[in-house]
Amino acid sequence: MSLESVTREILSRRDPHGYYVIPAKEEARSLARGPGIIVIDVGDGILIKTRSRSQAIKLLRLLHRRGLLAEEEEM
């Protein structure tokens, strides 16, 4: 899936508390640091939550470049 379509899909919706939710592989845990970032363990991966749109975009680009975004089937 292209970065543009992944970004559009993830940024088009938020959870009920206003967080953007990014599914990632377990190896992405060390990259998910910073103010306002919450990491939740799920199945074989993690969910990275942030309220900041710009922070979500930066994380998406970084994770996509490193191949650490999780597909829905992997979670």
C-alpha positions in Angstrom: 0.0 0.0 0.0 1.4 3.5 -0.8 2.3 6.0 1.9 -0.3 8.4 0.5 -3.2 5.9 0.8 -2.1 4.7 4.3 -1.8 8.3 5.5 -5.2 9.2 4.1 -6.8 6.2 5.7 -5.3 6.7 9.2 -5.8 10.4 9.3 -9.3 10.3 8.1 -10.6 8.9 11.4 -9.8 9.1 15.1 -10.7 7.0 18.1 -13.5 8.2 20.4 -11.0 10.1 22.6 -9.6 12.1 19.6 -6.4 10.1 19.0 -5.0 9.1 15.7 -4.2 5.3 15.9 -1.3 3.9 14.0 -0.9 0.1 13.8 2.8 -0.9 13.8 5.0 -3.9 14.3 6.6 -4.6 17.7 10.0 -3.4 16.4 8.6 0.1 16.1 8.3 0.5 19.9 11.7 2.3 20.2 10.6 4.8 17.5 7.3 5.7 19.2 8.6 8.1 21.8 7.8 11.7 22.5 5.3 13.9 24.3 1.7 12.8 24.0 2.5 9.4 22.4 0.8 6.3 23.9 1.8 2.8 23.0 -0.6 -0.1 23.5 0.3 -3.8 23.0 -2.0 -5.8 20.8 -1.5 -9.2 19.4 1.8 -9.4 17.6 2.2 -5.6 17.3 1.5 -2.3 18.9 -0.9 0.6 18.4 0.7 4.1 18.6 -1.7 6.8 19.6 -1.3 10.5 19.3 -3.6 13.6 19.2 -1.1 15.6 17.1 -1.8 15.4 13.4 1.7 16.5 12.5 3.2 14.0 14.9 1.1 11.2 13.3 2.3 12.2 9.8 5.9 12.1 10.9 5.5 8.7 12.5 3.7 7.3 9.5 6.5 8.5 7.1 9.2 7.0 9.4 7.4 3.7 9.9 6.5 3.3 6.3 10.1 4.0 5.2 11.4 1.4 7.6 8.7 -1.2 6.8 7.3 -1.1 10.3 3.6 -0.3 9.6 1.4 -3.3 10.4 -1.3 -4.5 8.0 -4.7 -5.1 9.5 -4.3 -8.9 8.9 -1.1 -8.9 11.1 -2.8 -7.5 14.1 
